Amino acid sequence: MSNHILLELGTEEIPAGFIDTALQHLAAALEKGLKQQRIAYQSAITMGTPRRLSVLVQEVAGSGENVEQEVVGPAKSVAYDNSGDLSKAGAGFLRSKGFAPEDAYIKQTAKGEYLAAMQRQEGVDTASILPEILWETLNSLHFRKSMRWGSGSLRFARPLRHIVALWNDEVVPLEFHGLQANNLSTGHRFLGAPQVKVSSPLTYASEMENELVIVDISHRRQLVEDQCNAIAAQYGGKPVGGDALIKETAHLVEYPVAVAGSFDEHFLQLPRELLVTTMREHQKYFAVAAEDGSLLPYFITISNMPIDDHSTIRQGNERVLRARLSDADFYFAEDLKTPLADRKNQLNKVVFQEQLGTIGQKVDRITLNTKILAQSVNMESNRSRAALTLASLCKCDLVSGMVFEFPELQGIMGKEYAQREGYDDVVSQGIMEHWYPRFAGDELPSTLEAALVSIADKMDTIVGCFGIGLLPSSSNDPYALRRQSLGILHTLTHWEIDLPLESIVRLAQQALQPVLTREGEVVVTDVVSFIVQRCKIFFTTTKGFDHDVVDSVFSSSFDDVVTVSRKLSALQELKQSSDYRDVVETFRRAVNIIPTGFGAQLHAEQLSHDSEVALLQKIETCRPMLQEAVSNRDFQRFFNLTREIKPAVDNLFEQVMVMDSDLSVRNNRLALLQMVGALFKDVADFSKLVVD
């Protein structure tokens, strides 16, 4: 092959959070275009910086693959007349497909003889079709937020300034919204050449690095990590920020250079989370921590300037951070003058949602629902009191000066203030943890008290929004109701809170009823349905259960999330067993043979064959044991008991004809099998299970 494609889009600086997704879309669209033309290639490598999005496709075939496809036309009896000549139908078919009469032949199929011809599709020349593929690739790109500039109609994340498009060392003749592709890129904004000639796709990365632009994202990330580790080690510590900050800072620069700075040790008196969050979220700095986890008075910033003297950069960042921390120091000191409990009245002045009232009213509902939830899980009185204290204080830090200035510190500052006021860890830690989980993979509440408040809070939001018609759509979910519902599911399963989902929803609905505009029962039904749908996704994507296992369990009755989880675990375990196929096929056959709407009753006295009697006896023997297993939520035992029933069901199918010509015999046997299906209907639907 030895052909290569390079596509680079030069832009104004793209937000760091857009780059990875944009590159994924860019590569996927280009690969799709090549595959549609049956053009083979080895790999597609994405590269990029804040000012460019690039993809390199290596070892591309010079042309698409030639393929032959058999095209089948009308039956022979229609395609030929009685004399053996092509009929109008046969000739018309060949003409419409571009075939000559001599191309035709007769194909023998299971349905008889048919007119057929072999159609050959020649592969296109890659260089000739490439402009079209690249244009479609660019036109398919989209961003969650885009802009227009000048008088053009193109929407992009940031203004598009140049396009580099190469097929080996040749420029691809491509024009896109007034921009003509060429082989001229740009170097580092301040230190590189304004124009950089790209000789070929394979020399692209090295030629750009010569102009102080590292297009390899993984290389930039590694440089950020290595440099931060080296600088932190000089102070006897390690960088604090994590992979997310490494990833983000690597997307903010084209040539990363770590620069250390310091701040006044006085600021170390502030809470650790406050310092780390201020540096990470506002300034994109790495804090530096000692081996014991305590912070040191240093920070690391990632500069885009590979120069010898960084003193000006260091001083500028120190000045900015000093101002930030001085503000934080002031607000923290002021906030400590007012106890959290004294801030509760201020919450009544902060609107949560116009129709749902203030945050103060929301806290009252959370407190009420937490009390009822605590009673429902039989929580001890002292723990229940702690949960109610936590519920009443959980939002008080929202009206503090610190959270007003730094909104991302909500919960964190509430924990700090509660600790300094002498509240125990359950309350103080719970103020922060009741927000958990905030996103996929986030931590979960570490105490049952915080878990109950978290559930009450999130369910209040979901039911409230549904109750006034703020339903999430595929493109709009301003109150993050999907995420809130997944948070509830995570918390319920983690803490094994086995309360019926409908009862939790109804609890929130009753507290909100005075302000809801939709009928209460409709709201409960809609919310339960919404969360059950999220629950399916939760158990497949998050918990890793097979889709057919989830469909099988969710086709039966849905009670509480913990019970559903145990059903899924037991059925997934059964699926891994050696006799899974035999067990499923037996009971699926028993269920599927029953006609829709069948309602005949079993007449035991009419059972005449030994296999019928034996199956009835086995059902009556196992039924109480199965019911006991369900009552104890011991679903492993439940599915083990199904194995004891299986031989009797198999024997019935072997010994008698279920669909007997005698209607009374047939109905009695179907009623017997219906009893078998009834044993499992509240646990799983075997007809939904897939057998390979």
Secondary structure, 3 states (H helix, E strand, C coil): CCCCEEEEEEECCCCHHHHHHHHHHHHHHHHHHHHHCCCCCCEEEEEEECCEEEEEEECCCCECCCEEEEEEEEEHHHHECCCCCECHHHHHHHHHHCCCHHHCEEEEECCEEEEEEEEEECCCEHHHHHHHHHHHHHHHCCCCCCECCCCCCCCECCCEEEEEEEECCEECCCEECCEECECEECCCCCCCCCCEECCCHHHHHHHHHHCCCCCCHHHHHHHHHHHHHHHHHHCCCEEECHHHHHHHHHCCCCCCEEEEEECCHHHHHCCHHHHHHHHHHHHCCEEEECCCCCEEEEEEEEECCCCCCCHHHHHHHHHHHHHHHHHHHHHHHHHCCCCHHHHHHHHHHCEEECCCEEHHHHHHHHHHHHHHHHHHCCCCHHHHHHHHHHHHHCCHHHHCHHHHHCHHHCCHHHHHHHHHCCCCHHHHHHHHHCCCCCCCCCCCCCCHHHHHHHHHHHHHHHHHHHHCCCCCCCCCCCCCHHHHHHHHHHHHHHCCCCCCHHHHHHHHHHHHHHHCCCCHHHHHHHHHHHHHHHHHHHHHHHCCCCHHHHHHHHCCCCCCHHHHHHHHHHHHHHHCCCCHHHHHHHHHHHHHCCCCCCCCCCCHHHCCCHHHHHHHHHHHHHHHHHHHHHHCCCHHHHHHHHHHHHHHHHHHHHHCCCCCCCHHHHHHHHHHHHHHHHHHCCCCCHHHCCCC
